[in-house]
């Protein structure tokens, strides 16, 4: 059977696709996809998707199917049918059933139920319990459950903290890294005081904020995937030397009238040249360098990774820097204020506009007084 999905908005983040087009499915296999795919007349079914989205199946990593033990709330069949109706083709079921998912036999039960004809036809990925019975006293056979088909272990904060406490009691010298999944459990994690606490929601939020405030960051991260280990290690060492033990701040700059008025005027209006090294100089001490590192320059759509100091800048250039917060503030002074920019360019202090106005006024007054004395 040939099915055509016509004129839908096709979204596929894996290949950065966001277009309006057609999709051809033949014998349950994706044959063609894109904006230029023709609508063939021999199709068995044509579905008009105008105004609708066409996307890969969604994944829900936290689902409670309730079976076994609480079938009156939901069953594997009803849960998977609901998932399929909502566009979810993969779901991860949590282990807090009765009995809990703590051994291969119960994992087999879940997978067999999910594959039954009355199920929704979605892929069910079980999440196993870390401990037998979920009581945090005895570790479950995770290796055996992995062979049976689990994709992860429990993300229950209280269970994980209990396991960490037990392990620390057995070996006080352990370096403990814990993962906090719920903001509401902050007090528990503060009381435990692990060596390192990972909070996924905070990590995601900070990454989203960084991508919003520094759009070039995602572009740079894609580029460095192909870097050899030696190059990555060199850049990491440079950032550690600049920032010490603190996480570097990442920011972007576009050399235009809005974001860098002083630099844009010098490059665009006055047609003067300026090297990248100028943006690394300290406005309070001309010969000193700011603790920052240029990571990327984008010009006319082309990427220049780790641009050199001697590179001449052009109006419209986009730059990505990493360094300290103080370095960003100092650099902004040079980008915004022409007097500061002149200082980092020449090393000579420039008079401000107010001082210049007062000086010119005083000069004119002296001329008039001199002419009066001569008369």
C-alpha positions as CSV (number, residue, x, y, z in Angstrom):
1,X,0.0,0.0,0.0
2,X,1.2,3.5,-0.9
3,X,0.3,6.4,1.4
4,X,1.1,10.0,0.7
5,X,1.1,12.7,3.3
6,X,0.6,15.9,1.4
7,X,1.6,19.5,2.1
8,X,2.4,19.1,5.8
9,X,5.1,20.9,7.8
10,X,7.9,18.3,8.0
11,X,10.0,18.6,11.2
12,X,13.0,16.3,11.7
13,X,15.6,17.8,14.2
14,X,18.1,15.0,13.5
15,X,18.7,16.5,10.0
16,X,17.6,20.0,10.8
17,X,14.7,19.7,8.5
18,X,11.8,22.2,8.7
19,X,10.0,22.4,5.4
20,X,6.5,22.2,3.9
21,X,6.4,19.1,1.6
22,X,5.2,15.6,1.0
23,X,6.0,12.2,2.4
24,X,5.6,8.9,0.6
25,X,5.1,5.7,2.6
26,X,5.1,2.4,0.8
27,X,4.5,-1.0,2.5
28,X,5.1,0.7,5.9
29,X,8.5,2.0,4.8
30,X,9.4,5.7,4.3
31,X,10.3,6.1,0.6
32,X,10.6,9.8,0.0
33,X,10.4,13.0,2.0
34,X,10.9,16.6,1.2
35,X,9.5,19.8,-0.4
36,X,10.0,18.6,-4.0
37,X,8.4,15.1,-3.7
38,X,5.6,14.8,-6.2
39,X,2.1,13.6,-5.3
40,X,1.8,10.4,-7.4
41,X,-1.6,9.5,-8.9
42,X,-1.2,5.8,-8.2
43,X,-1.2,6.3,-4.4
44,X,-3.7,4.2,-2.5
45,X,-4.3,6.9,0.1
46,X,-3.6,10.7,0.0
47,X,-3.9,12.6,3.3
48,X,-4.0,16.4,3.1
49,X,-1.8,17.6,6.0
50,X,-2.1,21.3,5.3
51,X,-1.7,23.2,8.6
52,X,-0.5,20.0,10.3
53,X,3.0,18.8,11.4
54,X,4.7,15.6,10.2
55,X,7.4,14.5,12.6
56,X,9.3,11.4,13.8
57,X,7.6,9.6,16.6
58,X,7.9,11.3,20.0
59,X,9.7,9.7,23.0
60,X,8.3,9.8,26.5
61,X,11.1,8.9,29.0
62,X,8.8,8.8,32.1
63,X,5.6,6.8,31.9
64,X,3.7,4.9,34.5
65,X,1.9,1.9,33.0
66,X,0.8,0.6,36.4
67,X,0.8,-3.0,35.3
68,X,1.4,-5.3,37.2
69,X,-0.4,-4.4,40.4
70,X,-2.6,-1.5,39.6
71,X,-4.5,-2.6,36.5
72,X,-7.6,-0.7,37.7
73,X,-5.7,2.5,36.9
74,X,-4.1,1.5,33.7
75,X,-2.8,-1.5,31.8
76,X,0.1,-1.9,29.4
77,X,-2.4,-2.3,26.6
78,X,-4.4,0.9,27.4
79,X,-1.2,2.9,28.1
80,X,0.5,2.0,24.8
81,X,-2.7,2.7,22.9
82,X,-2.9,6.2,24.5
83,X,0.8,6.8,23.6
84,X,0.2,5.8,20.0
85,X,-2.8,8.1,19.8
86,X,-0.7,11.0,21.0
87,X,2.1,10.4,18.5
88,X,4.5,8.7,20.9
89,X,6.3,5.7,19.4
90,X,8.7,5.0,22.3
91,X,7.9,5.1,26.0
92,X,10.0,4.3,29.1
93,X,7.9,2.7,31.8
94,X,8.9,3.3,35.4
95,X,9.7,0.5,37.9
96,X,7.3,1.4,40.7
97,X,4.8,-1.4,39.9
98,X,3.7,-4.2,42.2
99,X,6.0,-6.1,42.2
100,X,8.6,-3.7,41.1
101,X,10.8,-4.2,38.0
102,X,13.8,-5.7,39.8
103,X,14.4,-9.0,37.9
104,X,14.6,-10.3,34.4
105,X,11.3,-12.3,34.7
106,X,9.2,-9.2,35.3
107,X,11.0,-7.4,32.5
108,X,10.1,-10.3,30.1
109,X,6.5,-9.9,31.3
110,X,6.4,-6.2,30.4
111,X,7.9,-6.7,27.0
112,X,5.6,-9.7,26.2
113,X,2.5,-7.6,27.1
114,X,3.8,-4.6,25.0
115,X,4.1,-6.9,22.0
116,X,0.6,-8.4,22.3
117,X,-1.9,-7.7,19.5
118,X,-4.1,-5.6,21.7
119,X,-1.3,-3.2,22.6
120,X,-0.7,0.1,20.9
121,X,2.2,-1.1,18.8
122,X,4.7,1.4,20.4
123,X,8.2,0.4,21.6
124,X,8.2,0.0,25.4
125,X,11.6,0.4,27.1
126,X,11.5,-0.7,30.7
127,X,13.3,1.2,33.4
128,X,14.6,-1.2,36.1
129,X,14.7,-0.7,39.9
130,X,18.1,-0.1,41.4
131,X,17.3,-2.3,44.4
132,X,15.4,-5.5,45.1
133,X,11.9,-4.6,46.0
134,X,12.7,-0.9,45.8
135,X,13.8,-1.0,49.5
136,X,17.3,0.5,48.9
137,X,19.0,-2.3,50.9
138,X,20.1,-4.8,48.3
139,X,21.2,-3.9,44.8
140,X,19.3,-5.6,42.0
141,X,21.0,-7.7,39.3
142,X,21.3,-4.8,36.9
143,X,23.5,-6.8,34.4
144,X,20.8,-9.5,34.1
145,X,18.1,-6.9,33.7
146,X,20.1,-5.1,31.0
147,X,20.3,-8.4,29.1
148,X,16.5,-8.8,29.5
149,X,15.9,-5.3,28.0
150,X,16.0,-2.4,30.5
151,X,17.3,0.9,29.1
152,X,18.0,2.6,32.5
153,X,17.7,2.3,36.2
154,X,15.3,4.1,38.6
155,X,15.4,7.9,38.8
156,X,13.7,8.0,42.2
157,X,15.5,10.5,44.3
158,X,14.8,9.0,47.7
159,X,16.0,5.5,46.5
160,X,19.1,6.9,44.9
161,X,20.0,8.9,48.1
162,X,19.4,5.8,50.2
163,X,21.7,3.8,48.0
164,X,24.4,6.5,48.2
165,X,24.1,6.7,52.0
166,X,24.4,2.9,52.3
167,X,27.4,2.8,50.0
168,X,29.1,5.6,51.9
169,X,28.6,3.7,55.2
170,X,30.3,0.7,53.7
171,X,33.1,2.7,52.2
172,X,33.6,6.2,53.8
173,X,36.3,7.1,51.2
174,X,33.9,6.9,48.2
175,X,33.6,10.0,46.0
176,X,29.8,10.2,45.6
177,X,28.1,11.7,42.6
178,X,24.3,11.9,42.8
179,X,21.6,13.0,40.3
180,X,18.7,15.1,41.6
181,X,15.6,14.7,39.4
182,X,13.1,16.7,41.4
183,X,13.5,20.3,42.5
184,X,11.2,19.6,45.5
185,X,13.9,17.2,46.9
186,X,16.5,20.0,47.2
187,X,16.4,19.9,51.0
188,X,17.2,16.2,51.0
189,X,20.2,16.7,48.7
190,X,21.4,19.6,50.7
191,X,21.3,17.5,53.9
192,X,23.2,14.7,52.3
193,X,25.9,17.0,50.9
194,X,27.3,14.7,48.2
195,X,30.7,15.4,46.6
196,X,29.0,16.4,43.4
197,X,25.3,16.8,42.6
198,X,24.0,16.8,39.0
199,X,20.7,18.5,38.4
200,X,19.5,17.8,34.9
201,X,16.8,20.5,34.8
202,X,19.3,23.1,35.9
203,X,21.8,21.9,33.3
204,X,19.2,22.0,30.5
205,X,18.0,25.5,31.6
206,X,21.5,26.9,31.6
207,X,22.2,25.3,28.2
208,X,19.0,26.8,26.8
209,X,19.9,30.2,28.2
210,X,23.4,30.0,26.7
211,X,22.0,29.1,23.3
212,X,19.5,31.9,23.5
213,X,22.0,34.6,24.5
214,X,24.8,33.2,22.3
215,X,23.3,31.8,19.1
216,X,26.8,31.0,17.7
217,X,27.4,28.5,20.5
218,X,25.4,25.7,19.0
219,X,27.2,26.3,15.7
220,X,30.6,26.1,17.4
221,X,29.6,22.9,19.3
222,X,28.8,21.2,16.0
223,X,32.2,22.2,14.6
224,X,34.2,20.9,17.5
225,X,32.8,17.4,17.2
226,X,35.3,16.8,14.4
227,X,38.3,18.2,16.3
228,X,41.1,15.8,17.2
229,X,41.6,15.2,20.9
230,X,44.9,17.1,20.9
231,X,43.2,20.3,19.6
232,X,40.4,20.1,22.1
233,X,42.8,19.5,25.0
234,X,44.8,22.6,23.9
235,X,41.8,24.9,23.9
236,X,40.6,23.4,27.2
237,X,44.0,24.2,28.8
238,X,43.9,27.7,27.5
239,X,40.5,28.3,29.0
240,X,41.6,26.8,32.3
241,X,44.6,29.1,32.4
242,X,42.4,32.1,31.7
243,X,39.5,31.3,34.0
244,X,41.1,29.2,36.7
245,X,38.6,26.8,38.3
246,X,35.5,28.8,37.2
247,X,33.3,27.8,34.3
248,X,34.0,30.1,31.4
249,X,31.3,32.5,30.4
250,X,30.4,32.3,26.7
251,X,29.0,35.3,24.7
252,X,28.5,36.5,21.2
253,X,29.1,39.8,19.5
254,X,28.0,41.1,16.1
255,X,29.9,44.1,14.8
256,X,26.9,46.2,13.9
257,X,25.5,49.6,15.0
258,X,23.2,48.0,17.6
259,X,25.7,45.7,19.4
260,X,29.0,47.4,18.8
261,X,28.4,51.0,17.9
262,X,31.9,52.3,18.4
263,X,33.6,49.4,16.5
264,X,31.0,49.6,13.7
265,X,31.5,53.3,13.3
266,X,35.3,52.9,13.1
267,X,35.0,50.0,10.5
268,X,32.0,51.2,8.5
269,X,31.9,54.9,8.6
270,X,35.5,55.8,9.0
271,X,36.8,52.8,6.9
272,X,39.6,52.2,9.3
273,X,41.2,48.8,10.0
274,X,41.0,46.9,13.3
275,X,42.5,43.6,14.2
276,X,40.8,41.0,16.4
277,X,43.6,41.5,18.9
278,X,42.1,44.9,19.8
279,X,39.1,43.2,21.3
280,X,41.4,41.3,23.6
281,X,43.1,44.3,25.2
282,X,42.2,45.6,28.6
283,X,40.6,49.1,28.5
284,X,42.1,49.9,31.8
285,X,45.7,48.9,30.9
286,X,46.5,49.1,27.2
287,X,49.3,46.6,27.3
288,X,47.4,44.0,29.3
289,X,45.3,41.2,27.7
290,X,41.8,40.4,28.9
291,X,41.2,36.8,30.1
292,X,39.1,35.7,27.1
293,X,39.6,33.5,24.0
294,X,37.9,34.0,20.6
295,X,36.3,30.7,19.6
296,X,34.6,31.4,16.3
297,X,34.2,34.1,13.7
298,X,31.4,33.9,11.1
299,X,31.7,36.1,8.0
300,X,29.5,35.8,5.0
301,X,28.3,32.4,6.2
302,X,31.8,31.0,6.5
303,X,33.2,29.7,9.8
304,X,36.7,30.7,11.0
305,X,37.5,28.5,14.1
306,X,39.8,29.9,16.7
307,X,40.5,33.1,14.7
308,X,44.0,34.6,15.0
309,X,44.7,37.9,16.7
310,X,46.0,39.5,13.4
311,X,42.8,38.8,11.6
312,X,41.3,42.1,10.3
313,X,37.7,42.6,11.3
314,X,34.9,43.7,9.0
315,X,31.4,45.2,9.7
316,X,28.8,42.5,10.2
317,X,31.3,39.9,11.6
318,X,29.9,37.6,14.2
319,X,32.2,36.6,17.0
320,X,32.0,34.0,19.8
321,X,34.1,34.5,22.9
322,X,34.7,32.5,26.1
323,X,36.3,34.0,29.2
324,X,35.5,35.7,32.5
325,X,32.5,37.9,33.2
326,X,34.9,40.8,34.0
327,X,36.5,40.3,30.5
328,X,33.1,40.5,28.8
329,X,32.2,43.7,30.7
330,X,35.6,45.3,29.8
331,X,35.2,44.3,26.1
332,X,31.8,45.8,26.0
333,X,33.2,49.1,27.0
334,X,35.5,49.2,24.0
335,X,32.7,48.0,21.7
336,X,30.3,50.7,22.9
337,X,32.5,53.7,23.7
338,X,34.6,55.4,21.1
339,X,37.0,57.0,23.5
340,X,37.7,53.6,25.2
341,X,38.1,52.0,21.7
342,X,40.6,54.7,20.7
343,X,42.6,54.0,23.9
344,X,42.9,50.2,23.2
345,X,43.8,51.1,19.6
346,X,46.5,53.7,20.3
347,X,47.3,53.5,24.0
348,X,46.5,57.2,24.3
349,X,43.7,58.7,26.4
350,X,41.0,60.4,24.3
351,X,39.0,63.4,25.5
352,X,35.3,62.8,26.1
353,X,32.7,64.9,24.2
354,X,31.9,67.0,27.3
355,X,35.5,67.9,27.9
356,X,36.0,68.7,24.3
357,X,32.9,70.9,24.3
358,X,34.1,72.8,27.4
359,X,37.5,73.2,25.9
360,X,36.2,74.6,22.7
361,X,33.9,77.0,24.6
362,X,36.7,78.2,26.8
363,X,38.8,78.7,23.7
364,X,36.2,80.8,22.0
365,X,35.7,82.9,25.2
366,X,39.5,83.6,25.4
367,X,39.5,84.7,21.7
368,X,36.6,87.1,22.3
369,X,38.3,88.5,25.5
370,X,41.5,89.0,23.6
371,X,39.8,90.9,20.8
372,X,38.0,93.1,23.4
373,X,41.3,94.0,25.0
374,X,42.8,95.0,21.6
375,X,39.8,97.2,20.9
